[in-house]
């Protein structure tokens, strides 16, 4: 006698069992128990029952609890890598031939189904990930199944990843895939080392966007070194040292918000800037070239030749910002006088500025005074300005006027 358990899903293969030969016709009581069991199971499948809850484990459906869908070993995403490829990472039980750690059987050729298809199987050994998966910000693929990203046998990638990290991540993050592929300026953090995993924890994090640290601290892990270079091999400033040595921080820096000015995944502008800003010492004036600065700073400061209100960098009412910047050819860009991250002086005035392709440091030699300030032996001879008078012509007019009685 062969009895089949009826599964409500068409995808399931009926399972059968046979009674012992010596009890096929004589053991009526046994058959009665079997029939009762079948009826009970059928009612359970039809009307449902509550599966006992286990703390910290995603509750399976009734069908999954009885007949779990097993990931087949032939599935190319989780099967051992082909013999033609050289694995670079191995799962220790597989590498040692101990299939029974994960599979119901121990035969390396036919190990049988896995013991459990959800993360409980993995966490049985990797118990250190229990805490990681319960952090404030979780990654849904990691919560659902480790096999979304990892091969449980071996891999041609580090950390048993199914694919190269960027390709694996961008397989789900479609909008980011478009942004990264269209970026004219690439961020090396996405192309070197662990790539996406340089900044993100793919399992869970206590910082938004699954960042491994707070944003600015994360940026400084790379941009706080003396040997950091850009895509062309040009040495980059050790930003950690710069911020430590210069107490006057630009407002976005003081707020530890690098993303206020930089796109971390790639962009269209020099130095991954979020908007246009001249990359050189000289630049013809066009408001569009300073879109980044003008997202916070008042554009009128650079378009009004005369002012008594818009800026303190004026000689009488003669606007010296306008004088330096607003030129059709060799206008000085903001970087000529200002350090955009941090400085020793107020208003982010530089001590010196890189000049020319060799990066020679041109001294600014700015000295502040109660009535303005002066620059000496820089782009020009010593020049002084006074912002307390209302017009540059007032001193001459005052000298020519008769003394009051």
C-alpha positions in Angstrom: 0.0 0.0 0.0 1.4 3.4 -1.0 -0.1 6.5 0.6 0.5 10.1 -0.7 0.4 13.3 1.2 -1.5 15.9 -0.9 0.3 19.2 -1.1 -1.9 22.2 -2.0 0.9 23.7 -4.2 1.3 22.5 -7.8 5.0 23.1 -7.5 5.4 20.4 -4.8 6.3 16.8 -5.6 4.0 14.4 -3.7 6.0 12.4 -1.1 5.1 8.7 -0.5 5.7 6.1 2.1 5.0 2.3 2.2 3.8 0.2 5.1 6.0 -2.8 6.1 5.2 -5.9 4.0 4.2 -8.0 7.0 1.7 -5.4 8.1 0.0 -4.4 4.8 -3.2 -6.3 5.4 -3.3 -7.3 9.0 -2.6 -4.0 10.8 -5.9 -2.3 10.4 -5.3 -0.2 13.5 -2.1 1.2 12.0 -3.9 2.1 8.8 -6.6 3.8 10.9 -4.0 6.0 12.6 -2.5 6.8 9.2 -5.9 7.8 7.8 -6.5 10.0 10.9 -3.2 11.6 10.5 -3.8 12.3 6.8 -7.2 13.9 7.6 -5.6 16.0 10.4 -2.9 17.2 8.1 -5.4 17.9 5.3 -7.5 20.1 7.6 -4.3 21.9 8.7 -3.3 22.7 5.2 -6.8 23.8 4.3 -7.7 25.9 7.3 -4.3 26.7 8.7 -2.8 26.6 12.2 -0.5 28.8 14.2 3.2 28.0 14.0 4.9 28.3 17.3 6.8 31.7 17.4 10.5 31.8 18.0 12.0 35.0 19.1 14.2 36.7 16.5 13.3 34.3 13.7 11.1 35.3 10.7 8.0 33.2 10.9 7.6 30.8 8.0 4.2 30.1 6.4 2.5 26.8 7.2 3.5 25.4 3.9 7.1 26.5 4.3 7.2 24.9 7.8 6.0 21.6 6.4 7.6 21.5 3.0 10.4 24.1 2.7 11.5 25.2 -0.7 15.1 24.1 -0.9 17.7 25.9 -2.9 19.1 23.3 -5.3 22.8 22.7 -5.5 22.5 23.0 -9.3 21.5 26.6 -8.9 24.4 28.5 -10.6 24.3 31.3 -8.0 25.0 29.1 -5.0 26.8 26.1 -6.6 30.5 25.7 -6.3 32.4 27.7 -8.9 33.2 25.8 -12.2 36.5 24.0 -12.3 37.7 26.4 -14.9 37.6 29.3 -12.4 39.9 29.8 -9.5 38.1 30.4 -6.2 39.6 33.1 -4.0 37.4 32.5 -0.9 36.1 29.2 0.6 33.4 28.3 3.1 35.3 26.2 5.6 32.9 23.3 5.9 32.7 22.9 2.1 36.5 23.2 1.8 37.0 20.5 4.4 34.4 18.2 2.9 32.1 18.4 5.9 28.8 18.8 4.0 26.7 17.6 6.9 27.2 21.0 8.7 24.6 22.5 6.3 23.1 19.4 4.5 21.0 16.6 5.8 23.6 14.1 4.4 27.3 13.8 4.6 28.0 12.4 1.1 30.1 15.0 -0.7 28.6 13.9 -4.1 25.0 13.7 -2.9 24.7 15.7 0.3 20.9 16.0 0.0 18.8 19.0 1.0 20.0 21.7 3.3 18.9 21.5 6.9 17.2 24.9 6.8 16.7 27.5 4.0 16.6 30.7 6.0 19.3 32.6 7.9 18.9 30.4 10.9 21.2 27.8 9.3 24.0 30.4 8.7 23.5 32.1 12.1 23.9 28.7 13.8 27.7 29.2 13.2 28.0 32.9 12.4 26.4 33.9 15.7 28.3 37.2 15.7 26.0 38.4 13.0 22.9 38.2 15.2 23.8 41.6 16.7 24.7 43.1 13.3 21.3 42.1 11.8 19.5 43.8 14.6 21.1 47.2 14.2 19.0 50.3 13.7 19.3 50.3 9.9 18.9 46.9 8.2 19.6 45.7 4.7 16.5 43.7 3.4 18.5 41.1 1.3 20.6 40.2 4.4 17.5 40.0 6.5 15.8 37.7 4.0 18.5 35.3 3.0 22.3 35.3 3.2 22.3 33.5 -0.2 21.0 36.7 -1.9 24.7 37.9 -1.8 26.8 34.9 -0.7 27.8 31.6 -2.2 27.8 28.9 0.6 30.5 26.9 -1.0 33.3 29.0 -2.6 33.6 32.0 -4.8 35.7 33.8 -7.3 35.2 36.9 -5.2 36.3 37.8 -1.7 33.9 37.2 1.3 32.1 34.4 -0.8 30.2 37.1 -2.7 28.2 35.9 -5.7 29.6 38.7 -7.9 32.1 41.6 -7.8 30.8 44.0 -5.1 29.7 46.9 -7.3 28.0 44.7 -9.8 26.2 42.8 -7.0 25.0 46.0 -5.3 23.9 47.7 -8.5 22.0 44.6 -9.5 19.3 45.9 -7.0 20.1 49.6 -6.7 19.1 50.7 -10.2 19.0 54.4 -9.6 22.5 54.3 -8.2 23.6 52.2 -11.2 22.5 54.9 -13.5 24.2 57.7 -11.5 27.5 55.7 -11.3 27.5 54.8 -15.0 26.8 58.3 -16.1 29.3 60.0 -13.8 32.1 61.8 -15.7 34.2 62.0 -12.5 34.6 58.8 -10.6 35.1 58.3 -6.9 37.9 55.9 -6.3 36.0 54.5 -3.3 33.7 52.8 -5.7 36.5 51.3 -7.9 39.2 50.3 -5.4 39.4 48.0 -2.4 36.1 46.6 -1.3 34.3 49.2 -3.5 30.7 49.8 -2.2 31.7 48.0 1.0 34.5 50.6 1.7 31.7 52.8 3.0 28.7 50.6 3.6 27.9 47.6 5.8 25.8 45.3 3.7 24.4 43.5 6.7 23.3 46.3 9.0 24.5 49.6 10.6 23.6 52.1 13.2 24.2 55.0 10.8 21.7 55.9 8.0 22.3 54.5 4.5 24.2 51.6 6.1 27.3 53.7 6.5 30.1 52.1 8.5 30.8 55.4 10.4 29.3 58.9 10.5 29.8 60.5 7.1 32.6 62.9 7.7 34.6 60.4 9.8 34.2 57.9 7.0 35.5 60.4 4.4 38.5 61.2 6.6 39.6 57.5 6.7 40.8 58.0 3.1 41.1 61.8 2.9 43.0 62.0 6.1 46.2 60.6 4.7 49.3 62.1 3.2 49.5 59.7 0.3 45.9 60.2 -1.1 45.9 61.1 -4.8 43.3 61.9 -7.4 42.5 60.0 -10.7 45.4 61.8 -12.4 47.9 61.0 -9.6 47.8 64.6 -8.2 48.4 64.6 -4.4 45.3 65.5 -2.4 45.3 67.5 0.8 45.4 65.6 4.0 42.0 66.9 5.1 42.2 65.6 8.7 45.5 67.5 9.2 44.1 70.7 7.6 41.0 70.7 9.8 43.1 70.1 12.9 45.6 72.9 12.1 43.0 75.5 11.1 40.3 76.5 13.6 38.0 78.5 11.2 35.9 75.8 9.4 33.6 76.5 6.5 30.0 76.1 7.6 29.4 72.8 5.8 32.6 71.4 7.2 31.7 72.6 10.7 28.4 70.7 10.3 30.4 67.7 9.2 28.4 67.6 6.0 30.8 66.7 3.1 27.8 65.9 0.9 26.7 69.5 1.0 29.4 70.2 -1.7 30.5 66.7 -2.9 28.7 63.8 -4.6 30.1 60.7 -3.0 29.1 58.2 -5.8 30.4 60.1 -8.8 29.5 63.4 -10.5 30.0 65.7 -13.5 32.2 68.3 -11.8 35.8 68.7 -10.7 36.5 67.1 -7.3 33.0 65.5 -7.3 31.4 68.9 -6.5 27.6 69.0 -6.5 27.6 72.0 -8.8 29.8 74.2 -10.9 32.9 75.8 -9.4 36.0 77.0 -11.2 38.9 74.5 -11.0 41.6 77.0 -11.7 43.1 80.2 -10.2 41.8 82.4 -13.0 38.3 82.1 -14.5 36.1 84.4 -16.7 33.1 85.5 -14.6 29.8 83.8 -15.3 27.3 83.2 -12.6 26.8 79.6 -13.8 30.5 78.9 -13.0 29.8 79.7 -9.4 26.5 77.8 -9.0 28.0 75.9 -6.0 28.9 79.0 -4.1 25.8 80.8 -5.0 23.6 78.1 -3.5 24.5 79.6 -0.2 26.2 83.0 -0.9 24.6 86.1 -2.3 25.3 86.5 -6.0 24.9 90.3 -5.9 28.2 90.6 -4.0 29.9 89.8 -7.3 27.7 91.8 -9.7 27.5 95.2 -7.9 30.4 97.4 -8.6 29.4 99.8 -5.8 28.0 98.8 -2.4 28.0 99.9 1.2 26.1 96.9 2.5 26.8 93.7 0.6 30.4 93.1 1.7 33.1 94.4 4.0 35.7 93.8 1.4 35.3 97.2 -0.1 37.3 100.5 -0.2 34.7 103.0 0.6 31.8 101.9 -1.6 34.0 100.3 -4.2 33.3 96.6 -4.2 36.6 94.7 -4.2 34.9 91.3 -4.6 33.5 92.6 -7.9 36.9 94.1 -8.8 38.7 90.8 -8.4 36.1 88.3 -9.7 33.9 90.0 -12.3 36.2 90.0 -15.3 35.6 88.7 -18.8 39.0 87.0 -18.9 41.3 86.7 -15.9 38.9 87.0 -13.1 40.2 85.6 -9.8 38.2 82.6 -8.7 37.2 82.2 -5.0 40.0 79.9 -4.4 42.6 82.6 -5.2 41.9 84.2 -1.8 39.7 81.7 0.2 40.4 78.2 1.6 37.1 76.4 1.1 37.5 74.0 4.0 39.3 75.7 6.9 41.7 78.5 7.6 43.6 80.3 10.3 42.0 83.7 9.5 38.4 84.8 9.5 36.4 84.6 6.3 38.5 81.6 5.3 41.2 83.9 3.9 44.2 81.8 2.8 47.8 82.1 4.0 48.9 81.0 0.5 47.4 79.5 -2.6 48.6 76.9 -5.1 49.6 78.7 -8.3 50.5 77.2 -11.6 50.7 73.6 -12.8 53.6 72.9 -10.4 51.5 73.9 -7.4 53.9 76.6 -6.1 52.4 78.3 -3.0 51.8 82.0 -3.6 51.6 83.9 -0.4 48.5 86.0 0.1 50.0 88.1 3.0 46.6 89.5 4.1 46.7 91.6 7.3 43.4 92.6 8.9 43.0 96.1 10.4 40.3 97.8 12.4 39.1 99.6 9.2 39.7 96.8 6.6 43.0 95.3 5.7 45.8 95.0 3.2 47.6 92.5 0.9 51.2 92.8 0.1 53.7 91.2 -2.4 51.2 88.8 -3.9 49.5 89.4 -7.2 50.3 93.1 -6.8 52.2 95.6 -4.7 50.8 96.4 -1.2 47.3 97.6 -1.4 45.1 98.8 1.6 41.4 99.2 1.8 39.2 101.1 4.2 35.6 99.9 4.6 34.6 102.5 7.2 34.2 105.4 4.8 31.2 105.6 2.5 33.1 106.5 -0.7 36.7 106.1 -1.9 36.6 109.8 -2.9 35.8 111.0 0.6 39.4 111.4 1.9 40.2 113.8 -1.0 37.0 115.7 -0.5 37.6 116.0 3.2 41.1 117.3 2.7 39.9 120.0 0.2 37.1 121.2 2.4 37.7 124.3 4.6 38.2 123.7 8.3 35.2 124.2 10.4 35.4 127.1 12.9 
